[in-house]
Amino acid sequence: MQEQLKNLINKIKSTQGLNAYDEATTKQIIIIRILNLLGWDIFDVNEIKPEYPVDPQNSNEKVDYALAKDTNNMVFVEAKAVSIDLDNYEEQLCNYCFKNNVVLGVLTNGISWWFYLPRVKGSWYERKFYSIDLIRQDADAIISKFIDFLSKQNVTIGKAEENAKKNIRIKAKKTNDQQIITSSMEYFNFF
């Protein structure tokens, strides 16, 4: 799995014209291939449920993919074209997740992958616990986080949520440590 993911990521890094990919192409060429390599059976609609209805009352509200055999550890993946700025779609994804009490939410344009814990208290920003950039980040680090947060094995046993919460605690500690350092520097600069 890891070697195949590394090969795919390196291929994507070297691909010219990625920004010309529309949403359908992004899904087919990047997103589905990554999910497949993470252990999801792309041909089983019980594992990857495309165009999953978010709200039974509103047939127009659908998330691109719902990953899971059951709803206990379901992950929503909202996909956009490579050239689309994801900032405009955070609230949409999080609302989809809230309506279905989803464990993890992923917003991606194939290159950027933003991971959310919708059940955690706080703003969208605070619920966003990790970001992957296929072009800028090291392939080995990307693979490790994809496996932690999105592999079928980790999602289905609840380990993905556990890994995400651990990541949030580490992020909070770093933020707190940085605030202490900044406050200390301001204190000493005062004198």
N, C-alpha and C positions, 0 to 999 in steps of 0.2 A: 504494500500500500504506500509506504513512505517514498520508495524510489519512483513509483509511478506518479505520485503527486509532485515530486521534485521535477521530474521530466516535464509534466504538464505546465507547472509554474514557470520553468525556464523557457518553455516554448512560447507561453503567453508573453513573457518579458521581451522576447525577441520578435514578436509579431508586429508587423507594420500595419497601420491603418485601423487600429482597434477602435478609435473614436468614431469610425463610420458604422460600427455595429449598431443595429437597432435592437430593441428589447428582445425580440424573438431570436435573433442571432446570438445575442449575449447569453440567453438562456441555454440555447443548444450547444454553442461552442465552448462556453466557459462553465456556467453554473451547474448544469446537469452532469457534466463530466466530473466536476469536483465532487458533487454529491455521490456519484457512482463510486469514485475512488475512496470515498469515506465509508463505504459499505452499504449504502442505500441501494435497493433494487429499483432502478429507474423504470422498470417495466411492471412493477407491482403497484397498482393504484391504492393499495392499502398501506403502503409504506410512504410513497410520495404521492400526495393527493393534489393534483393540479387544479388551479382555479377553485380553491376551497371556499365555499360560501361562509362568510364571516357572520352574517346576520340573516337568519331565515326570513325575516320581514322585508329585507332589501336585497333582491337578487343581483343588484349591481355591485354590491360590496363583496369582493372576493380577493383573497390573498393568493399570490402566485403559486406557492407550494405550502402544504401542511405536511410535516414529516412526523410520522409515528404510526405505530400499529394501534395505539389507543390514545385517548385524550389526556392521560395522566402526565405524560412527558412530551407533549406535542411541541413542536418548534414551527414557527411561521417564518417563511422566507419570502420577502417582497423583493422582486427583481425590477431593475430599470435598465435602460440602455447604458452602455459604457460612458457616453458623453454627459449623462444626466448628473446634476449635482444632488446628492442625497439629502442635504439639509432640508429641502422642501418636503420630504416624505417621512421624516421621523415621527411626527405626530400621527400620521395616518397609520403607520405600522403599529405604534404603541396602542392606538385605539382599537385596532383589529385584535391585538393580543389581549387587551383588557376584556373585550366582549366575550372572549373564549377562555379566559383564565389560562393563557398559554404560558409555559415555563420560560421559553427563550424566544426572542425575536431576532431576525437577521434581516438587515436592509443592505442590499448589494446592487452594484452596477457591474458586477463581474470582476472589477479591478479592486474597488474598495468594498470591504465587508465590515459592517458595523453590527456589533452584538449587543443585545439588550436583555436585561432581566426585568420584565414587566411587572412582576409581583413585588419588587423592592420599592420601598417608599422613596419619594423624591421626584425631582424633575426628570425630563427625558435625558438631560445631560448626565444626571447622577445614575440613571438606569443603564446608560451606555457603559459597558464595562470593558470593552476591548474593540480595537480597530485593526484591520489587516489591510495592507496595501500591497497587492501582488507585484507591482512594479518596483516600489521603493524599498521594501523590506527583504531581509535575507530569507531565502527559500526554506532553510531548516527551521527557523523561528516560526514561519508561517505554517508549516506542516504540523509542528508541535501544537499550535493553538487550534488549528482546524480539527485535529484529532481530539484535543481536550474538550472543545465546545460543540462540535458538529458531527463527530463520527457516530454512526448508527449504534455501535456498542455502548458508547458513553451516554448517548441520549436515552436509549431504551432502559438503562438501569438507573438513571437519575444522576449519574456521575457528571454529566455535562453541567447540570445546574450547580452541583457541588463545586466543580472547578471554577465556574463563573463567580460564585460567591467568594471563593478564596481569592480570585483575582481582584474583586471589589475591595476586600479587606487589605490586600497589598497596596492597591491604588490609594486607599484612604490613609494608610500609614505613611506612604511616601508624601502625600499632600500635607499631612499633619507635620511630618518631619521638616518639610520645606518651609512651612509657615513658621515653625519654631526657629529655624535658621534665619529666615528673613527678619523676624522680630528681634532676634539677638543682634543681628547686624545693625538694625535700626537703633537699637538701644546703645550699642557701642559707638555708633556714629554720632549719637546725640552728645556724647562726652568728648 
